[in-house]
Amino acid sequence: MDLNRAGIEHLLRKRKTRNLLDNRESSELLESISYKNCGLDVWIDSKGIKNFGHLKELKDLELTHIEIHTTA
């Protein structure tokens, strides 16, 4: 998965999360909003670490990503 696709997928998940919080989505959605089910996590775990694992910014991105999903 490339980073652009992961970003688009993340925006769609953000919308679904907002809908869940506004009671417009089923609570069954909770499992699907886990950061481990997110394309951005897939990218981080594969291409991100391979190409940018030496950068502090990648680790910061990963931690922020987990925090966002956990908060949601």
N, C-alpha and C positions, 0 to 999 in steps of 0.2 A: 504494500500500500504506500502511495506517495503522500507527502505531507499535505498537499492541497486537498486531496480526497479526505484525509483524516480531519482536516479543518472543517470541511463541509459537513462531514458526518457529525462532528462535535457540535456544530451549530444546530443540526437537526435534533440531537439528543438534548441540547439546551432547551429547545422549544418543547419537546416532550416532557421534560422535567418541569418546566413552567406550567404546562397543562396539568400535570399531576398535582402540583402544589395548589392550583386553582380548581381542583376537583373536576377537571375536564378529561382526565385519563384514569384508567383503572389502576389500582394499587399494584397489580401484577407487573406493572412497568418498573417497579423498584429494582428487580433483578437486572433488567436490561440497562439501567443507568450506572451500573457498577463500572468503575474505571477499567477493570480488566476486560470488559466487553466493549471497550471503546477503540475505535480505529487509531486514535492518537497513541494509546498505550501500545498497540500492535506496532506502530511506526517507531516509537521510542525503543521498544524491546528488540527491534530488528535493525532497521537502517539507522535510526538515531544513535544507538550505542555504537554500532559499527563505524559510523562516519564521524560522530561528534562526541563520543564517550569521554574524550579527554577534556572536554569543555565543562566548566562549572555551570554554565548556562543550561546545558542539557539536564543536569541533575536538578537545577532549580525548576526547570519546566516540568520535570517528572513529579517533583514534590508538590508543586502548585496544582498540577493536574489531579493528583490524588486528593488533595485538600478540597478542590472544587467539587469533585464527585462525592466525597464523604459528607461535605456540607449539604449538598443537594439531597 
